[in-house]
Amino acid sequence: MISLKKYLDAATTGAEAQDEPDETGILPAAIAAYRSALNEMGGCGLDVCPALGEELKQGLSKSSEMLSGKLSPERVASSETEVRRKLQDWGRKAARHYQDRTEEVKGLLIVMARTAESVGERDQRCRGQINEVTARLRRIASLDDLTEIRASIEKSAAELKTSIDRMAADGKAAIEHLRAEVSVYQTKLEEAEAMSSHDALTGVRSRVFAECQIARRIAEDTPHSIAILDIDGFKQVNDVHGHLVGDELLKQFAGELKSASRSTDVIARWGGDEFLVLLDCARDSASAQTDRLRQWVCGNYKLHGTNGLTTLKVNASIGLAEYFKGETMKSVIERADAAMYADKAASRRANGVVAQR
């Protein structure tokens, strides 16, 4: 999309300079291909998540329509921004949707397992009761003057006990099989949960998981604070040293952040080079913890890139916001984000003063 915008800029400039339209036909073909890709993505979204796919499909279709007719660099850039926003929103909604479905299936399997256990316990109780009846029948059958009745009762009791034992054995085997099946499904569900709740690159929690945790605390009106950390100059790291070094920095930074955090803190990658820390405490305690995090995660990092070992000095900007009763998730995160940008601006000013000396 960025290439299309650059090409459109160049084509527009060239047309104005020569007062002639672009006759190569490359731009219309590229726009047509991009519109086709948008429509195809909408269809794929519908296949992946039917419950939410229609919303994405219609949204991308509207973005495709924006690129029909006469184009300008501004219109293409606007379309790019809109498409990116729609895809990100849909991705988060789809992840939350499947996480909810996972919780439902897990709950159902747990109920099945508990039901199976109760059935097994009932079978065992029934077996004990019938064994008692069998014992009483045998005592009655021991009377000498009831020889024929005794033989008949003994035979019936033996057959009854055999049937009950077989039923108990079959029931136990069925329960063990069901338990084994439940165990397999539980393992698969835990693996799916781990994938959806962790960031693939850094290994810390995902944004979706963090949002669910924040929403739960807000619903329960539990005191908490949110800190947002942003690595200073990360774009320059990618530009100068390459994305492999950038990825390695993100992984090491996340590891240091996790090491310096408490077991009750939720550490998540919020997006790009931004991380979120959810702290179950008020601002004073949270501020002391974020000061500790700053001292721990900022410093020299040794990174392996295509040119060998590179040592980079890394700083991070941190913004902190305490949750107020009745506040929305969006509001508290916006305050933390604003505080982070204020911290970044203050750091730049401080560095500027140092540089002038």
C-alpha positions in Angstrom: 0.0 0.0 0.0 2.9 2.4 0.8 4.4 1.5 -2.6 1.1 2.4 -4.3 1.0 5.7 -2.5 4.7 6.5 -3.5 3.9 5.4 -7.1 0.8 7.6 -7.2 2.8 10.5 -5.8 5.4 10.1 -8.5 2.8 9.6 -11.2 0.9 12.7 -10.2 4.1 14.7 -10.1 5.2 13.4 -13.5 1.8 14.1 -15.0 1.8 17.7 -13.7 5.3 18.3 -15.0 4.6 16.9 -18.4 0.9 17.8 -18.5 0.3 14.3 -19.7 -1.6 11.4 -18.0 0.2 8.2 -17.0 -0.1 5.8 -19.9 1.8 2.9 -18.6 -1.3 1.2 -17.1 0.7 0.0 -14.1 -1.1 2.0 -11.5 -4.7 1.0 -12.5 -3.6 -2.6 -12.6 -2.0 -2.3 -9.1 -5.1 -0.6 -7.7 -7.3 -3.3 -9.2 -5.2 -6.1 -7.8 -5.2 -4.4 -4.3 -9.0 -4.1 -4.4 -9.3 -7.7 -5.4 -7.0 -8.7 -2.5 -9.2 -6.7 -0.1 -12.3 -8.5 -1.2 -10.5 -11.9 -1.0 -9.4 -11.1 2.6 -13.0 -10.3 3.5 -14.0 -13.8 2.2 -11.2 -15.5 4.0 -12.2 -13.7 7.2 -15.7 -15.0 6.8 -14.4 -18.6 6.4 -12.1 -18.3 9.4 -14.7 -16.8 11.8 -18.2 -16.9 10.4 -19.6 -15.2 13.5 -17.5 -12.0 12.9 -16.4 -12.4 9.2 -19.4 -10.6 7.7 -18.4 -7.4 9.5 -14.9 -7.6 8.2 -16.1 -8.5 4.7 -18.4 -5.5 4.5 -15.7 -3.2 6.0 -13.1 -4.2 3.5 -15.6 -3.9 0.7 -16.2 -0.3 1.6 -12.5 0.3 1.7 -12.2 -1.2 -1.8 -14.9 1.2 -3.0 -12.9 4.1 -1.7 -10.3 3.2 -4.3 -12.7 3.4 -7.3 -12.8 6.4 -9.5 -10.3 9.2 -9.5 -7.5 8.7 -6.9 -5.2 11.0 -5.0 -2.3 10.2 -2.6 -4.4 11.4 0.3 -7.2 9.1 -0.6 -4.9 6.1 -0.9 -3.3 6.9 2.5 -6.7 7.2 4.1 -7.7 3.8 2.7 -4.5 2.3 4.0 -5.1 3.6 7.5 -8.7 2.4 7.5 -7.8 -1.1 6.3 -5.1 -1.4 8.9 -7.6 -0.3 11.7 -10.3 -2.7 10.5 -7.9 -5.7 10.3 -6.5 -5.0 13.8 -10.0 -4.6 15.3 -11.2 -7.7 13.7 -8.2 -9.7 14.8 -8.7 -8.7 18.4 -12.4 -9.4 18.3 -11.8 -12.8 16.6 -9.2 -13.8 19.3 -11.6 -12.8 22.1 -14.5 -14.7 20.3 -12.5 -18.0 20.2 -11.2 -17.5 23.7 -14.8 -17.3 24.9 -15.7 -20.4 22.9 -12.7 -22.2 24.5 -14.0 -21.4 28.0 -17.4 -22.8 27.1 -16.0 -26.0 25.7 -13.7 -26.4 28.7 -16.6 -25.9 31.1 -18.7 -28.5 29.2 -15.9 -31.1 29.4 -15.4 -30.5 33.1 -19.1 -31.1 33.6 -18.9 -34.3 31.7 -15.9 -35.5 33.8 -17.7 -34.7 37.0 -20.8 -36.5 35.8 -18.8 -39.5 34.9 -17.3 -39.6 38.3 -20.7 -39.4 40.0 -22.0 -42.2 37.9 -19.0 -44.3 38.9 -19.6 -43.6 42.6 -23.2 -44.5 42.2 -22.3 -47.8 40.5 -19.9 -48.6 43.4 -22.6 -47.8 46.0 -25.1 -50.1 44.1 -22.6 -52.9 44.0 -22.1 -52.7 47.7 -25.8 -52.8 48.4 -26.4 -55.7 46.1 -23.5 -57.6 47.7 -25.3 -57.2 51.1 -28.5 -58.6 49.6 -26.5 -61.5 48.2 -25.0 -62.2 51.6 -28.4 -62.2 53.3 -29.8 -64.6 50.6 -26.9 -67.0 51.3 -27.6 -67.0 55.0 -31.3 -67.8 54.3 -30.3 -70.6 51.9 -28.2 -72.3 54.5 -31.3 -73.7 56.2 -31.3 -77.6 55.9 -35.1 -77.9 55.4 -35.0 -75.7 52.4 -32.7 -77.6 50.2 -34.3 -77.0 46.8 -35.0 -73.3 47.7 -31.5 -73.0 48.9 -30.0 -74.3 45.6 -32.3 -72.0 43.6 -31.5 -68.9 45.7 -27.7 -69.7 45.6 -27.8 -69.9 41.9 -29.8 -66.7 41.5 -27.6 -64.9 43.9 -24.4 -66.0 42.1 -25.8 -65.0 38.7 -27.0 -61.7 40.2 -23.5 -61.0 41.7 -21.8 -61.9 38.4 -24.1 -59.5 36.5 -23.5 -56.7 38.9 -19.7 -57.3 38.9 -19.7 -57.2 35.1 -21.8 -54.0 35.1 -19.4 -52.4 37.6 -16.4 -53.5 35.5 -17.9 -52.2 32.3 -18.8 -48.9 34.0 -15.3 -48.5 35.4 -13.8 -49.1 32.0 -16.2 -46.6 30.4 -15.4 -44.0 33.0 -11.6 -44.5 32.6 -12.0 -44.2 28.8 -14.1 -41.0 29.2 -11.5 -39.6 31.6 -8.7 -40.4 29.1 -10.7 -38.6 26.4 -11.3 -35.6 28.6 -7.6 -35.5 29.4 -6.7 -35.4 25.7 -9.2 -32.6 25.0 -8.1 -30.7 28.1 -4.5 -30.8 26.9 -5.6 -29.5 23.5 -7.6 -26.7 25.0 -4.7 -25.7 27.3 -2.4 -25.6 24.2 -4.9 -23.4 22.3 -5.3 -21.1 25.4 -1.5 -20.8 25.6 -1.3 -19.8 21.9 -4.1 -17.2 22.2 -2.9 -15.7 25.5 0.8 -15.3 24.8 2.7 -13.2 22.3 4.5 -15.5 19.8 7.7 -13.4 19.6 8.4 -12.4 23.2 6.6 -15.1 25.2 4.8 -12.6 27.5 1.1 -12.3 27.6 -0.8 -11.1 24.5 -2.8 -7.9 24.2 -6.1 -9.9 24.1 -5.2 -11.6 27.4 -4.3 -8.3 29.0 -7.6 -6.7 27.8 -9.6 -9.6 29.3 -7.7 -9.2 32.6 -8.3 -5.5 32.8 -12.0 -5.9 31.9 -12.4 -8.5 34.7 -10.9 -6.1 37.2 -13.1 -3.3 36.1 -16.2 -5.5 36.2 -15.3 -6.5 39.8 -14.2 -3.0 40.7 -10.8 -4.2 41.8 -8.1 -1.5 42.5 -5.4 -1.7 39.9 -3.0 0.5 37.9 -1.7 0.3 34.3 1.8 1.0 33.1 2.7 1.4 29.4 6.4 1.1 28.4 7.8 2.1 25.1 11.4 1.4 23.9 13.0 4.7 22.9 14.4 4.9 19.4 13.2 1.4 18.4 12.5 2.3 14.8 16.1 3.4 14.4 17.3 0.0 15.7 15.4 -1.7 13.0 16.5 0.8 10.3 20.2 0.7 11.3 20.7 -2.9 12.5 17.8 -4.8 10.8 14.6 -6.4 12.0 16.4 -9.5 13.3 18.2 -7.4 15.8 15.0 -5.5 16.6 13.2 -8.8 17.3 16.0 -10.0 19.5 15.9 -6.7 21.4 12.1 -7.1 22.0 12.6 -10.7 23.3 15.4 -9.7 25.7 13.5 -6.6 26.8 10.4 -8.7 27.5 12.6 -11.2 29.4 14.1 -8.5 31.6 10.7 -6.9 32.2 9.3 -10.2 33.3 12.3 -10.9 35.6 11.8 -7.6 37.3 8.1 -7.9 37.8 6.2 -9.5 40.7 4.3 -12.8 40.3 1.0 -10.9 40.6 1.8 -8.5 37.7 0.5 -9.2 34.2 3.1 -8.5 31.6 1.9 -8.2 28.0 3.1 -7.0 24.6 0.7 -4.2 23.8 1.9 -3.7 20.2 5.1 -3.1 18.3 7.7 -2.0 20.9 5.1 -1.1 23.5 4.5 -3.3 26.6 1.8 -3.1 29.2 2.1 -4.0 32.9 -1.1 -4.5 34.9 -0.5 -4.0 38.6 -3.0 -5.0 41.3 -2.3 -1.9 43.5 -2.9 1.8 43.8 -0.7 4.4 42.2 1.8 4.9 45.1 2.8 1.2 45.2 2.6 1.0 41.4 4.9 4.0 41.0 7.5 2.4 43.2 7.3 -0.8 41.1 7.6 1.1 37.8 10.7 3.0 39.1 12.2 -0.4 39.8 11.3 -1.6 36.4 12.9 1.4 34.7 16.2 0.8 36.5 16.1 -2.9 35.6 15.2 -2.9 31.9 17.1 0.2 30.9 20.8 -0.3 30.1 23.1 -2.2 27.7 21.8 -5.1 25.6 24.0 -7.5 23.7 22.3 -8.5 20.5 23.4 -10.9 17.8 22.8 -9.7 14.2 24.1 -10.4 10.7 27.2 -8.4 11.5 28.0 -10.2 14.7 27.5 -9.1 18.3 26.1 -5.6 18.8 25.8 -3.7 22.1 23.0 -1.1 22.3 22.1 1.2 25.1 18.4 1.0 25.6 16.1 3.4 27.4 12.3 3.2 27.8 9.5 5.7 28.5 6.9 4.7 31.0 3.4 6.1 31.6 1.4 5.1 34.7 -2.4 5.5 35.4 -4.4 4.3 38.4 -7.9 3.0 37.7 -10.7 5.2 39.1 -14.1 3.6 40.0 -16.5 3.7 37.1 -13.8 4.4 34.6 -13.7 2.6 31.3 -10.7 0.5 30.0 -10.3 2.9 27.1 -10.0 5.9 29.5 -7.4 4.5 31.9 -5.3 3.2 29.0 -5.5 6.6 27.2 -4.2 8.3 30.4 -1.4 5.8 30.8 -0.5 6.3 27.1 -0.5 10.1 27.5 1.7 9.8 30.5 4.1 7.6 28.6 4.4 10.2 25.7 4.9 13.0 28.3 7.7 11.0 29.8 9.2 10.5 26.3 9.0 14.2 25.6 10.7 15.0 28.9 13.5 12.6 28.1 14.1 14.2 24.7 14.3 17.6 26.3 16.7 16.4 28.9 18.9 14.8 26.2 18.8 18.0 24.2 20.2 20.0 27.2 23.0 17.5 27.6 23.8 17.6 24.0 24.2 21.4 24.0 26.8 21.3 26.8 
